[in-house]
Amino acid sequence: KALAEQLNSNEPVDLWPFFKALGDIPTLAIRGALSDVLSDTVFMRMKSENPNMETVVLKNRGHVPLLNEPELLPVLDKFIDRIR
């Protein structure tokens, strides 16, 4: 409810506390190195706000990785095995 109230406001919303609150949830963040949506700076801030978050940067990919990249598959398998 608090998030909805914030998003209905015309005031800028600091979403970092909400992101940080996810710290106990297993998270794997995947960034395409060529993304024009998720900057490297924001991606690094995500990691600093949630040190438990695993990260992967895929070369030669834009904002939406296909999730079938050969270098990503073993990372996905390992992550999924850990959270089962």
N, C-alpha and C positions, 0 to 999 in steps of 0.2 A: 504494500500500500504506500509506504514512504517513497519508494522509487517512482511509482505512478504519479504521486503528487509532485515530485521534483520535475518529472518529464513534462508535466502539464504547465509548468511555469515558463515565463519568458526569460528568466534569469539563467545564466550559464550554470551547468550542473557539473560538479566534480564527481565523476564516476569511479575514480580510483578507490575510494573506500569500499565500494561494492565489489570491485574486482578483488581487492585484498581479502575480503571476507570469504572468498572461494578457496583460500589457502589450504584447507584440509581436504579438498576434493582433488583426486588425481586428475591432472591436466596435462595434455600434450598440445603445445601450440606449434603450428606449422606455418611457416612464412615462405612465400615465393620471393626470392631475392630481388626480382624485378617488379615487385608489387608497387603500385602507385596509390594504394589505399592504406596499407599497414606499413608505416615507415620503420626503418631499423631502430630509430630512436624510441618510438613507442614500444616496439617489440622488446627492446632492452629494458624499458621501464616496467613492462609487464613482468619480466623475469625478476626484477628487483623488488617489485611489490609482492610477488609470489615465488620465493626462492625454491619451493618444491616443484614448481612447474617445469616440465621437460620441454625443451625447445629443439626445433629442427628448422634449418634454412635450406631451401632447395634452390640450387643454381638454375639459371635459365628458365625460371617459372615466374609468372605474374602473380596476381592476387589469389587466384583460385588454383591451387595444385590439383592434379587429377587424382591423387592418392594411389596411383599405380606406378609411381616412379620407382625404379629398381633400388635406389638408395634409401627410399622411405619404407619400403615393405618390411625389412627386418626390424626397423624402429617401431613400426605399428604393431607387428607381431609381439615384440618384447613388451611393449606398453600394455597391450590387451592381456597378455599372459599374467602380468603383474597385478592387474586390477580384477581378475576373475575371482 
